[in-house]
Structures are given as C-alpha cells and as structure tokens.
Amino acid sequence: MNIAKIGFQIILGLIFLCTGGVKLLTSKEDLPAKGITGFENIQPQWIKCLALAEIIGTLTLLVFSIHTLPHMFLKNYHY
C-alpha cells in the first residue's frame, strides 16, 4: 500500500515538474499553442512565479517521497 502511494506521488510529481518547466521556459504568447490556457490576463512575471512555485513544491514532494523509500525495507519500519 505504501509503495503504491509513493509511486503515485512520484508519478504525479514528475507530471507537475514537466508542466511547471513548460510554463517557466515558454513565453506567455506561446502557452496557448502548447495547450496551456487561462493566463491571458496575468502578467508574464506572475506566470514565471507560479511556475517556479510549482517546481519547488514538486521537488519537495519528490525528495520526501524518494527519501522514505529506503526506510520501507528496513526490519523495524512502521509508517
């Protein structure tokens, strides 16, 4: 059960990392061409700020998910 949960967190984290990276590296005008809509009335620096927050949150999720993997296989592990 815990392995499935951590696997799901890692997959979800990688998806958010990719979408945040696209928002960070793509200009505001090119976002609708890549299928990312809803940013028409937002300034470009706010889009970059949101993308950076998304990437930082994703990295935090991935670090804690990967950090708990070795502990799952120890003898007295109770999570």
Secondary structure, DSSP 8 states (H G I E B T S, - for coil): -HHHHHHHHHHHHHHHHHHHHHHHHS-GGGTGGGT--S-TTS-HHHHHHHHHHHHHHHHHHHHHHHHHTGGGGSTT---
